[in-house]
């Protein structure tokens, strides 16, 4: 999935790349995403302000009660209740905008490399080079999607339930094959001078 920050930074490049994939409404899609992100940020700013104000004035309730200023304390309580209600509304609206933003981003495919030529399908792809010989498959050969079911190594339906389309669950030998492929590519990258780094999976607030 594309990042909103990248679309903002180089909108023209993104539009140009998407047009190569015949996404004729690329500009309107990107503009829509940016507008939703702007709305999301505005809602978050207002929500933070409301919560901060609510927390601040709620601290004064106890002080007012101790000082015998019950009427003022009740007014502050009412104000706090209003702010909490406003915060709830903002939170719900923010969640709706967030979902709409994610749905919009899912509609935008990856931007191809600038060297990729425009085409309507794989038949328009340019073959740069070929290596080895294509194997001669025996009669009754099966496509990979049938083999996946026969060997029960990937569960697409479960992946959709957990995350969404495009995120399968690898099972048994499928999981082992996935891990082996990752190790293979990491080893090959290391041979080319790349240094593998494994950062912590948990970060602190300052890392954001």
C-alpha positions as CSV (number, residue, x, y, z in Angstrom):
1,X,0.0,0.0,0.0
2,X,1.3,3.5,-0.9
3,X,2.1,6.0,1.8
4,X,0.3,9.3,1.9
5,X,3.6,11.1,2.6
6,X,5.1,9.8,-0.6
7,X,2.0,10.9,-2.7
8,X,2.3,14.4,-1.2
9,X,6.1,14.7,-1.8
10,X,6.0,13.7,-5.4
11,X,2.4,13.8,-6.6
12,X,3.4,14.5,-10.3
13,X,5.6,11.4,-10.4
14,X,2.9,9.2,-8.9
15,X,0.3,10.4,-11.4
16,X,2.7,9.9,-14.3
17,X,3.5,6.3,-13.1
18,X,-0.1,5.4,-12.5
19,X,-1.1,6.6,-16.0
20,X,1.3,4.0,-17.3
21,X,-0.9,1.5,-15.7
22,X,-3.9,3.1,-17.4
23,X,-5.3,4.5,-14.2
24,X,-6.9,7.5,-16.0
25,X,-8.4,9.0,-12.8
26,X,-5.0,8.9,-11.0
27,X,-5.0,12.6,-10.2
28,X,-8.5,12.6,-8.7
29,X,-7.6,9.4,-6.6
30,X,-4.5,11.0,-5.2
31,X,-6.3,14.3,-4.5
32,X,-9.0,12.4,-2.7
33,X,-6.5,10.6,-0.5
34,X,-4.7,13.9,0.3
35,X,-8.0,15.6,1.2
36,X,-9.0,12.7,3.5
37,X,-5.6,12.8,5.2
38,X,-5.9,16.6,5.7
39,X,-9.3,16.0,7.3
40,X,-7.9,13.2,9.5
41,X,-5.1,15.5,10.7
42,X,-7.5,18.3,11.5
43,X,-9.8,16.0,13.4
44,X,-6.9,14.6,15.4
45,X,-5.6,18.1,16.2
46,X,-9.1,19.1,17.5
47,X,-9.5,15.9,19.4
48,X,-6.1,16.4,21.1
49,X,-7.1,19.9,22.0
50,X,-10.5,18.8,23.4
51,X,-9.0,16.0,25.5
52,X,-6.2,18.3,26.8
53,X,-8.8,20.9,27.9
54,X,-11.0,18.3,29.5
55,X,-8.1,16.9,31.5
56,X,-7.0,20.4,32.5
57,X,-10.3,21.7,33.8
58,X,-11.4,18.4,35.5
59,X,-8.4,18.8,37.8
60,X,-10.0,21.9,39.2
61,X,-13.2,20.2,40.3
62,X,-11.7,18.7,43.4
63,X,-10.1,22.0,44.3
64,X,-13.3,23.9,43.9
65,X,-15.2,21.4,46.1
66,X,-12.6,21.7,48.8
67,X,-13.0,25.5,48.7
68,X,-16.7,25.2,49.0
69,X,-17.4,26.5,45.6
70,X,-19.9,23.8,44.7
71,X,-21.8,25.9,42.1
72,X,-18.6,26.6,40.2
73,X,-17.6,22.9,40.5
74,X,-20.9,21.8,39.0
75,X,-20.4,24.2,36.1
76,X,-16.9,22.7,35.5
77,X,-18.4,19.2,35.6
78,X,-21.0,20.2,33.0
79,X,-18.2,21.7,30.8
80,X,-16.2,18.5,31.2
81,X,-19.2,16.4,30.2
82,X,-19.6,18.5,27.1
83,X,-16.0,18.2,26.2
84,X,-16.1,14.4,26.7
85,X,-19.1,14.2,24.4
86,X,-17.4,16.3,21.8
87,X,-14.3,14.1,22.1
88,X,-16.5,11.0,21.5
89,X,-18.0,12.5,18.4
90,X,-14.6,13.5,17.1
91,X,-13.2,10.1,17.8
92,X,-16.0,8.3,15.9
93,X,-15.6,10.7,13.0
94,X,-11.9,10.3,13.0
95,X,-12.3,6.5,12.8
96,X,-14.7,6.8,9.9
97,X,-12.2,9.1,8.0
98,X,-9.4,6.7,8.8
99,X,-11.3,3.8,7.3
100,X,-12.3,5.8,4.2
101,X,-8.6,6.8,3.8
102,X,-7.4,3.2,4.0
103,X,-10.1,2.1,1.5
104,X,-9.0,4.9,-0.9
105,X,-5.4,3.9,-0.6
106,X,-6.2,0.3,-1.3
107,X,-7.7,1.4,-4.7
108,X,-4.4,2.9,-5.8
109,X,-1.9,0.3,-7.2
110,X,1.9,0.5,-6.7
111,X,3.6,3.1,-8.9
112,X,5.8,1.4,-11.5
113,X,9.4,2.3,-12.0
114,X,10.1,5.2,-14.3
115,X,11.7,2.9,-16.9
116,X,8.5,0.8,-17.2
117,X,6.6,1.4,-20.4
118,X,2.9,2.0,-20.6
119,X,0.8,-1.0,-21.4
120,X,-2.6,-2.5,-20.9
121,X,-1.4,-5.9,-19.7
122,X,1.4,-8.4,-19.4
123,X,1.5,-8.8,-23.2
124,X,2.9,-5.3,-23.4
125,X,5.7,-6.0,-21.1
126,X,9.2,-5.7,-22.6
127,X,11.5,-8.7,-22.1
128,X,15.0,-7.4,-21.2
129,X,16.7,-10.8,-21.0
130,X,16.1,-14.5,-20.5
131,X,18.1,-17.1,-18.6
132,X,18.0,-20.9,-18.8
133,X,15.6,-23.1,-20.6
134,X,11.9,-23.3,-20.0
135,X,11.0,-26.7,-18.6
136,X,8.7,-29.0,-20.6
137,X,5.8,-29.7,-18.3
138,X,4.1,-33.1,-18.4
139,X,0.5,-33.8,-19.4
140,X,-2.0,-33.1,-16.7
141,X,0.1,-30.4,-15.2
142,X,-1.6,-28.2,-12.6
143,X,-1.4,-24.5,-12.0
144,X,0.2,-23.3,-8.8
145,X,-3.2,-22.3,-7.3
146,X,-4.3,-25.9,-7.5
147,X,-1.1,-27.2,-6.1
148,X,-1.5,-24.8,-3.1
149,X,-4.8,-26.4,-2.3
150,X,-3.6,-30.0,-2.9
151,X,-0.7,-29.6,-0.5
152,X,-2.5,-27.2,1.9
153,X,0.4,-24.8,2.2
154,X,-1.3,-21.4,1.8
155,X,-4.7,-20.2,3.1
156,X,-5.9,-17.1,1.2
157,X,-9.4,-17.0,2.9
158,X,-7.9,-16.9,6.4
159,X,-5.5,-14.2,5.3
160,X,-8.4,-12.1,4.1
161,X,-10.2,-12.5,7.4
162,X,-7.2,-11.5,9.4
163,X,-5.8,-8.6,7.3
164,X,-7.3,-8.3,3.8
165,X,-6.7,-9.3,0.2
166,X,-3.1,-9.9,-0.7
167,X,-1.9,-11.2,2.7
168,X,-2.1,-15.0,2.7
169,X,-1.4,-17.3,5.6
170,X,1.5,-19.7,5.0
171,X,1.0,-23.2,6.5
172,X,3.4,-26.1,7.1
173,X,5.7,-26.6,4.2
174,X,4.4,-23.3,2.8
175,X,5.7,-21.4,5.8
176,X,9.0,-23.3,5.7
177,X,9.4,-22.4,2.0
178,X,8.6,-18.7,2.7
179,X,11.3,-18.7,5.5
180,X,13.8,-20.4,3.2
181,X,13.2,-17.9,0.4
182,X,13.7,-15.0,2.9
183,X,17.0,-16.5,4.0
184,X,18.1,-17.1,0.4
185,X,17.4,-13.5,-0.6
186,X,19.1,-12.2,2.5
187,X,22.1,-14.3,1.9
188,X,22.3,-13.2,-1.7
189,X,22.0,-9.5,-0.7
190,X,24.8,-10.0,1.9
191,X,27.0,-11.3,-0.9
192,X,26.4,-8.0,-2.7
193,X,27.6,-6.0,0.3
194,X,24.4,-5.3,2.1
195,X,24.4,-5.5,5.9
196,X,21.4,-7.2,7.5
197,X,19.9,-5.3,10.5
198,X,17.2,-6.6,12.8
199,X,15.8,-3.7,14.9
200,X,13.6,-4.1,18.0
201,X,10.0,-4.9,17.3
202,X,8.9,-2.4,20.0
203,X,9.6,1.3,19.9
204,X,9.3,4.1,22.4
205,X,7.3,7.3,21.9
206,X,10.4,9.3,20.8
207,X,10.9,7.0,17.8
208,X,7.7,8.3,16.2
